[in-house]
Amino acid sequence: MSKERIHELEGKLAEYREAYYNDNPLVEDDVYDALEDELRRLDPDNDLLTSVGAAPSGKTKWSKMRHQMAMTSLNKVNSITALRDWFASVSTTLQPTKVPASGLLSWSEKLDGISISLNYENGNLVSAITRGDGFVGEDILANVVMMRGVKRKLPHALTGSIRGEIVLTHDMWRTHFPDYANPRNAAAGIAKRESRDKAQGCQHLTVMCYDVASRGLEFEDDEEKFFFIKTELGLKVPNHGFGRAGLETIYQEYENTLRDELNYDIDGLVIRLQKSTHFKRAGERSGNPYGAVALKFAAEGAITTLRNVVWQTGNTGRITPVAEFDPVDLAGAEVRRASLYNSSYIREMNLNIDDQIMVKRANDVIPRVEKLISKKSVGYLTAPTQCPSCGSKTKSEGEYVVCTGGTVCPASAAGRIKQWIESISILEWGDFIIEEVVKQGLVEDVDDLYRLSVSDLKDLQKSNGAVVGRSTATSLIEQLVKNSEVTLDALIGGLGIEGIRNRTVQKFMQAGYDTVDKLTTAYATELTYIDGIGEATALAFTKGIKDREPVLRQLLDRNYVTIKKREGNLKGKRITLTGAMSKPRAHIKRDIQDAGGTVKGMAQSTDYLVAADPNTSSSKAAKARKYGVPIISENELYNMM
């Protein structure tokens, strides 16, 4: 059931996310949040959770552009207690810095709107990019320039990116757009209108800003940053404050009264490490910055009766309990299941079948069992002594119960295979095929894939009774062979190390850990000095790479895969890109890397500036001429390759 539910959630979330970020929302925000957090409980390492937004639709007139500052998301906490736990954890991460507790945090309102990145060159607004998938969005500059709070020309020669949120105030919503269900939906629909007549509604939207990034622009802390955005740039900012003292009272005041008094929607507070050095030192967790969290407002609850607890094995071997209870209505949705987190949670709550419980909505809807209301049974439920997936014995690891079956457990084996297939981008190998080869005992780990034959696959039976067949089986084997040359980040990111995917490995590589030997012999302490890598990530990687090294060696020593060498005519060359190109920046960047080069911002050490127009007067071109860096066209770049 867990596997089926995970696949169902992935499908729904992908569909809803694409619709949402392309201005055609299919469900309310709270319904989406509930599904996403359920996936986080069932499969915490799922790639979908570490990505944000969705790829821009190809059906609009808006041009696609890459963000200068990646628009990542925030991890969430749902109570003051959870906030304290986060603060204790991140303080431990910062322990070597001996930072004092007082004055460590800043807070700002978490705006419930549409994320936007305003990009300036020498103080002139040149693009306004939607979130998209966090890396590439759509340039809706023509609409954004009509919005309140946006400056076409800043009183500062800034070249960089300013992150903000497009919101629709309550008075504008009631006056001009009463047909929309809420201000957020209205803002989403209006911001990307393509018709000039319809786009006139954009003048009723407002942009509020809260972050800025520019080469050479450094802030000591958030107080200095907000002062710069508000006073030096003259832009609107959300309400904010600094210092840990009184933070819990501020949150309670917002929850009780202040939130309702605002003329725009917020759904919580953003809590950050105030000092920039501390924020960088904290690194990332699950692809999101660990130095900040979204403190969501209290959830709605209902009382019901616990009828059953289902234990589910995740692809990391952790076995988690899920409560089943008499249906309750939460935010207009019927809820029958909720998270119980782990066996310690059940024990601390003294929970058993037939007890009355309170179910609440974390993040405004996600179902979870909040507390025991009335004890109707004796004692509490104990964790299973055998894995529900493979029958192996279980053991305790901290507050979690884990399967000891290792690679033979179907749940964890299937999870590792899926991560590998996704990492090396073989679309033909769907979930059904992966689950069947594991179920049939044909595959226990990644290297087993390369020992499969057409005969092994052709008789696999689908749920409708049909078999895969020789033609499909042949294609599946051919895809493995065809994609046997993989990049180093795909190789390591696909091994199934908990919390480690391709993007994290790329950070290691950029810091000089660019061979298998360097990665397998790295120490956690040295990895923490890499920007964006926290202690937890470094420890998870060094432990995980040791555990997975036997499989890694099998893949390489038996030549099942070879590492794609990124060497060529651009080896050692630093390339900077500017202006619109004939194909997506991501493709050009990959081609440059495959030819041995690197793509970075404009600097004196840049070897070539690639410009759509070699005669451009952009700030990058001005710096290139100042430094004597050659400016070449896209065609010249590819001729060099």
C-alpha positions in Angstrom: 0.0 0.0 0.0 2.8 2.4 0.8 4.4 2.0 -2.6 1.1 2.4 -4.4 0.3 5.5 -2.3 3.7 7.0 -3.0 3.2 6.6 -6.8 -0.3 8.0 -6.6 1.0 11.0 -4.6 3.8 11.6 -7.1 1.4 11.6 -10.0 -1.1 13.9 -8.3 1.5 16.4 -7.0 3.3 16.6 -10.4 -0.1 17.3 -12.0 -1.2 19.9 -9.4 2.2 21.5 -9.3 2.4 22.0 -13.1 -1.1 23.4 -13.1 -0.5 25.7 -10.1 2.7 27.2 -11.4 1.3 27.7 -14.8 -1.7 29.6 -13.5 -4.4 26.9 -13.7 -4.7 25.6 -10.1 -6.7 22.4 -9.8 -6.9 22.3 -6.0 -6.7 24.7 -3.1 -3.3 25.3 -1.4 -4.2 23.4 1.7 -5.1 20.2 -0.3 -1.8 20.4 -2.1 0.2 20.9 1.1 -1.6 17.9 2.7 -0.6 15.6 -0.2 3.0 16.9 -0.2 3.5 16.3 3.5 2.0 12.9 3.2 4.6 12.0 0.6 7.3 13.5 2.9 6.2 11.0 5.6 6.1 8.0 3.3 9.2 8.7 1.3 11.3 11.5 2.8 14.0 11.2 0.2 11.7 11.5 -2.8 13.2 13.8 -5.5 9.9 15.7 -5.8 10.3 17.0 -2.3 13.7 18.6 -3.0 12.5 20.4 -6.1 10.4 23.5 -6.1 7.8 24.9 -8.5 7.3 23.3 -11.9 8.8 23.6 -15.3 7.2 26.5 -17.1 4.5 25.6 -19.6 5.6 25.7 -23.2 2.1 26.9 -24.2 2.6 30.5 -23.2 4.1 33.5 -25.0 6.5 34.2 -22.1 10.2 33.4 -22.7 12.0 31.0 -20.4 14.9 32.4 -18.3 17.3 30.9 -15.7 17.3 32.5 -12.2 20.4 34.3 -11.1 19.5 33.3 -7.5 17.9 29.8 -7.2 14.4 30.1 -5.8 14.5 27.3 -3.2 11.8 26.5 -0.8 11.8 26.5 3.0 11.5 23.6 5.4 8.4 23.9 7.6 7.6 23.7 11.4 4.1 23.8 12.8 4.5 24.8 16.4 6.6 26.7 18.9 7.9 23.3 20.2 9.0 22.3 16.6 10.6 25.7 16.3 12.6 25.2 19.5 13.7 21.8 18.2 14.9 23.3 15.0 16.7 26.1 16.9 18.4 23.5 19.1 19.5 21.5 16.1 20.8 24.4 14.1 22.6 25.7 17.2 24.4 22.4 17.4 25.4 22.7 13.8 26.9 26.1 14.6 28.5 25.0 17.8 32.1 25.6 16.6 31.2 29.2 16.1 30.2 29.6 19.8 27.3 31.8 18.8 25.2 33.3 21.6 21.5 32.4 21.7 20.3 36.0 22.1 19.9 38.0 18.9 20.5 35.0 16.7 17.2 35.0 14.8 15.2 37.3 12.6 11.6 37.0 11.5 9.4 38.3 8.7 5.9 37.6 7.5 5.5 34.6 5.2 3.6 36.2 2.3 1.0 34.0 0.7 1.4 35.1 -2.9 3.3 34.4 -6.2 7.1 34.3 -6.0 9.0 36.6 -8.4 12.6 37.4 -9.1 13.3 41.0 -10.2 16.6 41.3 -12.1 18.4 44.6 -12.5 21.4 45.7 -14.5 23.0 49.0 -13.4 19.7 49.8 -11.5 17.5 49.1 -14.6 14.8 46.4 -14.4 15.6 44.0 -17.2 13.5 40.9 -16.4 11.0 39.6 -13.9 11.0 35.8 -13.7 8.4 33.5 -12.1 9.5 30.7 -9.8 9.1 27.9 -12.4 11.0 24.9 -11.1 13.3 27.0 -8.9 16.0 27.3 -11.6 14.1 28.3 -14.8 11.0 30.4 -14.9 9.1 32.7 -17.3 10.0 36.4 -17.8 6.7 38.3 -17.2 8.4 41.7 -17.2 5.7 43.3 -19.4 3.1 42.6 -16.6 5.3 43.1 -13.6 6.2 46.7 -14.5 2.5 47.6 -14.1 2.4 46.3 -10.5 2.6 48.4 -7.4 5.9 48.5 -5.5 8.0 47.8 -8.6 10.7 50.2 -9.7 11.9 50.2 -13.3 14.9 52.3 -12.2 16.4 51.9 -8.8 18.0 54.8 -6.9 21.1 52.5 -6.8 23.2 51.1 -9.6 22.4 47.5 -8.5 23.2 44.6 -10.9 21.6 41.5 -9.4 18.5 39.8 -8.4 15.8 40.8 -5.9 13.4 38.2 -4.7 9.8 39.1 -3.8 6.2 38.0 -3.7 3.3 39.2 -5.8 0.2 39.7 -3.6 -3.3 41.0 -4.0 -4.5 43.1 -1.1 -7.9 42.3 0.4 -9.4 45.6 -0.7 -8.3 45.2 -4.3 -9.6 41.6 -4.3 -13.0 42.7 -3.0 -13.3 45.7 -5.4 -11.9 44.3 -8.6 -11.8 40.5 -8.5 -14.6 39.2 -6.3 -15.2 36.2 -8.6 -11.9 34.6 -7.5 -12.0 32.2 -4.6 -9.2 34.1 -2.7 -6.6 36.7 -3.3 -3.8 34.2 -3.9 -5.7 32.5 -6.7 -6.6 35.9 -8.2 -2.9 37.0 -8.1 -1.8 33.7 -9.8 -4.4 34.2 -12.6 -3.7 37.9 -13.2 0.1 38.0 -13.0 0.7 35.9 -16.2 -2.2 37.1 -18.4 -1.0 37.3 -22.0 -3.6 39.6 -23.5 -2.8 43.3 -23.2 -6.3 44.2 -22.3 -6.7 41.6 -19.6 -3.2 42.3 -18.2 -4.4 45.7 -17.2 -5.5 44.0 -14.0 -1.8 43.8 -13.0 -1.9 47.4 -11.8 -3.9 46.2 -8.8 -1.2 43.7 -7.7 1.6 44.6 -5.3 5.2 43.2 -5.1 6.8 43.0 -1.7 10.5 42.1 -1.5 12.6 40.3 1.1 16.0 39.1 -0.4 18.7 40.4 -2.7 21.8 39.0 -4.3 24.4 40.8 -6.2 28.1 40.1 -6.9 30.2 42.0 -4.3 27.1 43.0 -2.2 27.4 41.4 1.2 25.3 42.0 4.3 26.4 41.3 7.9 22.9 40.3 8.9 19.2 40.4 7.9 18.7 43.8 9.6 21.2 45.4 7.2 19.7 43.6 4.3 16.1 44.7 5.0 17.3 48.2 5.6 19.0 48.2 2.2 16.0 46.9 0.3 13.6 49.3 2.0 15.7 52.4 2.4 18.4 52.3 -0.2 16.3 50.7 -3.0 12.9 52.1 -1.9 11.0 48.8 -2.3 8.1 47.5 -0.2 9.0 44.8 2.3 6.9 42.7 4.6 6.8 43.4 8.4 9.9 42.0 10.1 11.9 42.1 13.2 15.2 40.9 14.8 16.3 39.0 17.9 15.1 35.9 19.6 13.6 37.6 22.6 9.8 37.9 22.3 9.6 35.8 19.1 7.1 33.3 20.6 4.9 36.2 21.7 5.0 37.8 18.3 4.0 34.5 16.7 1.0 34.2 19.1 -0.1 37.7 18.4 -0.1 37.1 14.7 -2.0 33.9 15.1 -4.6 35.5 17.4 -5.1 39.0 16.0 -2.4 40.6 13.8 -2.9 38.1 10.9 -6.6 39.1 10.6 -5.8 42.8 10.7 -3.4 42.7 7.7 -4.6 43.8 4.3 -2.9 40.9 2.6 -2.6 37.2 3.3 0.2 35.5 5.2 0.3 31.8 6.3 3.1 32.0 8.9 6.4 33.6 9.8 9.8 33.1 8.2 12.4 32.5 10.9 16.1 32.9 9.9 19.5 32.9 11.4 20.1 36.6 11.5 23.8 36.6 10.8 24.8 35.9 7.2 27.9 33.8 8.2 25.7 31.6 10.5 23.1 31.2 7.7 25.8 30.0 5.2 27.4 27.8 7.9 24.1 26.0 8.5 24.1 24.6 5.0 21.1 22.7 3.5 18.7 19.9 4.5 16.6 18.1 1.8 17.8 20.7 -0.7 16.5 23.6 1.3 18.5 26.1 3.4 18.7 24.8 7.0 19.3 28.2 8.4 15.6 29.2 7.9 12.2 27.7 8.5 8.6 28.6 7.8 6.8 28.7 11.1 3.2 27.9 10.0 0.1 29.0 11.9 -1.8 26.5 14.1 -3.8 23.8 12.5 -7.4 22.9 12.7 -8.3 19.7 14.6 -11.0 17.1 15.1 -11.7 14.3 17.6 -12.1 10.7 16.3 -11.4 7.1 17.2 -8.3 5.2 16.3 -9.2 1.9 14.5 -5.9 0.6 13.2 -2.2 1.4 12.7 -0.4 0.3 9.5 3.4 0.0 9.6 5.1 0.9 6.3 8.7 0.4 5.2 10.3 3.2 3.3 13.1 3.0 0.8 15.7 3.9 3.5 14.6 0.9 5.6 12.7 3.0 8.2 9.4 1.6 9.3 6.8 4.3 10.1 3.3 4.0 11.6 0.2 5.5 9.9 -3.0 5.8 11.9 -6.4 4.8 10.4 -9.5 6.2 12.2 -13.1 7.0 11.8 -13.4 9.7 9.0 -13.4 13.3 10.1 -13.8 16.5 8.1 -10.8 18.8 8.0 -11.1 21.9 5.8 -13.9 20.4 3.8 -11.9 17.2 3.1 -12.7 13.7 4.5 -9.6 12.4 6.3 -9.2 8.8 7.4 -5.4 8.4 7.8 -2.7 10.5 9.6 0.9 10.3 10.5 2.1 8.9 13.8 5.8 9.6 12.9 7.6 6.8 14.8 7.2 4.2 17.6 8.5 6.7 20.2 5.7 9.0 19.4 3.1 6.2 20.0 4.8 5.2 23.3 5.0 8.8 24.6 1.3 9.3 23.7 0.4 5.9 25.3 -1.7 5.2 22.3 -3.6 2.1 21.3 -6.5 0.9 19.2 -10.0 2.3 20.2 -8.5 5.4 21.9 -10.0 8.8 21.2 -7.5 11.0 19.4 -7.3 14.6 18.1 -6.3 14.8 14.5 -5.0 18.2 13.3 -3.9 19.7 10.0 -0.2 20.5 10.0 0.7 23.3 7.5 -3.0 24.2 7.7 -4.2 20.7 6.5 -1.8 17.8 6.6 -3.3 15.2 8.8 -1.4 14.1 11.9 -2.4 12.6 15.3 -1.9 15.5 17.6 -2.7 14.0 21.1 -4.6 11.4 23.1 -8.1 12.7 24.2 -9.5 9.7 26.0 -7.9 6.3 26.9 -10.2 3.4 25.9 -7.6 0.7 25.8 -4.8 -0.7 28.0 -1.1 0.1 27.2 0.3 1.3 23.9 1.0 -0.2 20.5 4.5 -1.6 20.1 6.5 -1.5 16.9 6.7 -4.6 14.8 9.6 -7.1 15.4 9.5 -8.0 11.7 9.6 -5.8 8.6 6.1 -5.7 7.0 7.8 -5.7 3.6 10.3 -8.6 3.8 9.8 -10.2 7.2 13.3 -9.5 8.4 13.9 -8.6 12.0 13.7 -5.0 13.0 16.0 -3.0 15.2 15.8 0.4 16.9 17.9 3.4 15.7 17.2 6.3 18.0 13.5 7.0 17.7 13.1 5.0 14.6 12.5 1.3 13.9 14.4 0.0 10.9 14.4 -3.2 8.8 17.6 -5.3 9.1 17.0 -6.9 5.7 19.3 -4.5 3.9 19.5 -5.0 0.2 17.1 -8.0 0.2 14.1 -5.9 1.5 11.8 -5.2 -1.5 10.8 -1.8 -0.2 14.4 -0.5 0.3 15.7 -2.3 -2.8 13.0 -0.8 -5.1 13.7 2.6 -3.6 17.4 2.4 -4.5 16.7 1.1 -8.0 14.2 3.9 -8.7 16.8 6.5 -7.5 19.4 5.1 -9.8 17.1 5.0 -12.8 16.0 8.6 -12.2 19.6 9.7 -11.7 20.7 8.4 -15.1 17.5 9.5 -16.7 16.1 6.2 -18.3 12.5 7.0 -18.7 11.6 3.6 -20.1 12.1 1.9 -16.8 8.9 2.7 -15.0 7.8 1.9 -11.4 6.0 -1.3 -12.5 9.1 -2.8 -14.1 11.3 -1.9 -11.1 8.9 -3.3 -8.6 8.4 -6.5 -10.6 12.1 -7.3 -11.0 12.6 -6.8 -7.3 9.5 -8.8 -6.4 10.6 -11.7 -8.7 14.0 -11.7 -7.0 15.9 -10.7 -10.2 17.3 -7.6 -8.7 18.5 -6.8 -5.2 20.7 -3.8 -5.9 21.7 -1.4 -8.7 24.5 -3.6 -10.1 22.0 -6.5 -10.6 20.3 -4.4 -13.3 23.2 -5.0 -15.6 23.1 -8.8 -15.3 19.5 -8.9 -16.5 18.6 -10.5 -19.9 15.7 -10.2 -22.3 14.5 -13.6 -21.1 14.4 -12.3 -17.5 12.1 -9.4 -18.5 9.9 -10.6 -21.3 7.5 -12.7 -19.1 7.0 -10.1 -16.4 3.2 -9.8 -15.9 1.4 -6.5 -15.7 -1.5 -5.9 -13.4 -4.0 -6.3 -16.3 -2.6 -9.8 -17.0 -0.6 -8.9 -20.1 3.1 -9.7 -20.3 5.9 -7.2 -21.1 6.9 -9.1 -24.2 10.2 -9.6 -26.0 10.2 -6.3 -27.9 9.7 -4.2 -24.7 12.2 -6.3 -22.8 14.8 -5.8 -25.5 14.2 -2.1 -25.4 14.7 -2.0 -21.7 18.0 -3.8 -21.9 19.2 -1.6 -24.7 18.4 1.5 -22.7 20.7 0.3 -19.9 23.5 -0.2 -22.4 22.8 3.0 -24.3 23.0 5.0 -21.0 26.0 3.2 -19.5 28.2 6.3 -19.8 27.2 8.5 -16.9 28.5 11.7 -15.3 30.1 11.5 -11.9 27.3 13.4 -10.2 24.7 11.0 -11.7 26.8 8.0 -10.6 27.2 9.0 -7.0 23.8 10.7 -6.7 22.1 7.5 -7.9 23.6 5.1 -5.4 20.8 5.6 -2.9 22.7 7.4 -0.1 20.2 9.0 2.2 19.7 12.7 1.5 22.3 12.7 -1.3 21.2 13.4 -4.9 23.0 14.7 -8.0 22.8 18.4 -7.0 24.7 17.8 -3.7 27.4 15.8 -5.5 27.8 18.7 -8.0 28.6 21.0 -5.1 31.3 18.5 -3.9 32.7 18.4 -7.5 32.8 22.2 -7.8 34.9 22.3 -4.6 37.4 19.9 -6.1 36.1 16.5 -5.1 35.8 15.6 -8.8 36.9 11.9 -8.9 35.6 8.7 -7.3 38.7 8.4 -5.2 38.4 11.9 -3.9 34.8 11.4 -3.0 35.3 8.0 -1.3 38.2 9.2 0.8 36.7 12.6 1.8 36.3 13.4 5.5 33.1 14.9 6.8 34.9 17.8 8.5 36.4 19.0 5.3 33.2 18.8 3.4 31.5 21.1 5.8 33.7 24.0 4.5 31.9 23.7 1.2 29.3 26.5 0.8 25.8 25.0 1.3 27.0 21.8 2.9 26.1 21.4 6.6 27.4 18.9 9.1 24.5 16.5 8.7 24.8 16.3 5.0 28.6 15.8 5.2 28.2 13.0 7.8 25.4 11.3 5.8 27.5 11.4 2.7 30.8 10.0 4.2 28.9 7.2 5.9 26.7 6.5 2.9 29.5 6.4 0.4 31.4 3.8 2.5 28.3 1.7 2.8 27.6 1.8 -0.9 31.2 1.5 -2.1 31.0 -2.2 -2.8 28.1 -1.6 -5.3 30.0 1.4 -6.7 33.0 -0.8 -7.4 30.9 -3.5 -9.0 29.5 -0.9 -11.4 32.9 0.4 -12.4 35.1 -2.6 -12.2 32.8 -4.8 -14.3 32.3 -1.9 -16.8 28.6 -1.9 -16.3 29.0 1.9 -16.4 31.8 4.3 -17.3 32.2 7.8 -16.1 31.6 10.4 -18.8 34.7 12.6 -18.9 34.0 16.3 -19.1 37.1 17.1 -21.2 37.5 18.8 -24.5 38.6 21.9 -26.2 37.2 24.0 -23.3 39.1 22.1 -20.6 40.0 24.5 -17.8 38.1 27.4 -19.4 35.7 29.7 -17.5 32.7 30.8 -19.5 30.2 33.5 -18.8 26.8 33.7 -20.6 24.7 36.8 -21.2 21.6 37.5 -23.2 19.0 35.2 -24.8 20.4 32.1 -26.6 19.1 29.8 -29.3 18.4 27.0 -26.8 17.9 26.8 -23.0 20.8 27.9 -20.8 20.8 24.6 -19.1 21.6 22.8 -22.4 24.4 25.3 -23.2 25.8 24.9 -19.7 25.8 21.1 -20.0 27.5 21.3 -23.4 30.2 23.6 -22.0 30.8 21.2 -19.0 31.0 18.2 -21.4 33.7 20.1 -23.3 35.6 20.5 -20.0 34.6 24.1 -19.2 32.8 25.7 -16.4 30.0 28.3 -16.4 30.3 31.1 -13.8 29.6 34.7 -13.3 31.6 37.5 -14.9 35.0 38.0 -13.4 38.6 39.0 -14.3 39.4 35.3 -14.5 36.7 34.6 -17.2 38.1 33.3 -20.4 35.2 34.1 -22.7 31.9 36.0 -22.5 29.3 34.4 -24.7 26.8 37.1 -25.8 23.7 36.9 -27.9 24.8 40.3 -29.3 28.6 40.8 -29.3 27.9 44.6 -29.4 25.8 44.5 -26.2 26.3 47.3 -23.7 25.2 45.0 -20.7 27.1 45.3 -17.5 28.8 41.9 -18.1 30.0 43.1 -21.5 31.3 46.3 -19.9 33.3 44.3 -17.4 34.5 42.0 -20.1 35.9 44.9 -22.1 37.4 46.4 -18.9 39.2 43.1 -18.1 40.1 42.3 -21.7 37.9 39.2 -21.9 37.0 38.2 -25.4 33.3 38.5 -26.3 32.2 35.7 -28.6 28.9 34.6 -30.2 27.0 31.4 -29.5 28.2 30.0 -32.9 31.8 30.8 -32.1 31.4 29.0 -28.8 30.2 25.8 -30.5 32.9 26.0 -33.2 35.5 26.1 -30.4 34.0 22.9 -28.9 
